[in-house]
Amino acid sequence: MKKFKFTIHGNDYAVDVHGIEDNIAHLEVNGTSYDVELHRRIKPSKTPTIVRPVIKVQAIPSIHKKEGGSSHPILAPLPGNIQILKVGKGDIVEKGQLLLVMEAMKMENRVLSDRAGVVETIRVQPGDAVLQGDTLIEIV
């Protein structure tokens, strides 16, 4: 919005230009709104108007917990330290998806899901030391 002050025959006018579309200017003069027709074409702005495309949201597959179902533990393959968690509680995971990265014997080891399901519990945090066979994550 651009603001202007005009003095015509000793009278002061405060003019706010709200916008110009085609040959119609949307103005406010001393608090009163007007649509004014322009008789000459206004040069288009050098700044382009950005129009972003609509993002299509993909349907998220749902996996429901069965009544009386038990959780499946993801166990530490060897002793080490947890570096990065790649999932959170309630996330839907697929078989073979990366769950976390742990360091063991100065090597990074990727722990993958051995089944599809929903992450029910995360028992470790980055920086935790774990032993072989410790439960890291439970999947339902």
KASUL-V238337 format. One record per residue. N is the residue number from 1. NEAR is the number of other ideal C-beta (glycine too) atoms within 12 Angstrom. Layout:
n->(N,N)
near->(NEAR,NEAR)
This chain:
n->(1,2,3,4,5,6,7,8,9,10,11,12,13,14,15,16,17,18,19,20,21,22,23,24,25,26,27,28,29,30,31,32,33,34,35,36,37,38,39,40,41,42,43,44,45,46,47,48,49,50,51,52,53,54,55,56,57,58,59,60,61,62,63,64,65,66,67,68,69,70,71,72,73,74,75,76,77,78,79,80,81,82,83,84,85,86,87,88,89,90,91,92,93,94,95,96,97,98,99,100,101,102,103,104,105,106,107,108,109,110,111,112,113,114,115,116,117,118,119,120,121,122,123,124,125,126,127,128,129,130,131,132,133,134,135,136,137,138,139,140)
near->(13,16,14,18,14,17,11,12,7,7,11,13,20,18,25,22,24,19,19,22,17,13,14,18,26,22,27,22,24,17,11,13,16,18,19,21,15,17,9,9,10,17,8,11,11,6,6,7,10,6,6,6,6,6,6,6,6,6,7,10,13,11,21,11,19,11,7,7,15,13,21,24,26,37,24,28,23,19,19,28,27,29,23,21,25,24,30,17,17,18,27,25,33,20,17,13,23,22,37,37,23,39,24,22,13,9,14,17,26,20,37,24,29,20,23,20,33,30,33,26,22,29,24,31,18,18,14,23,18,30,18,17,13,23,22,39,40,27,37,28)
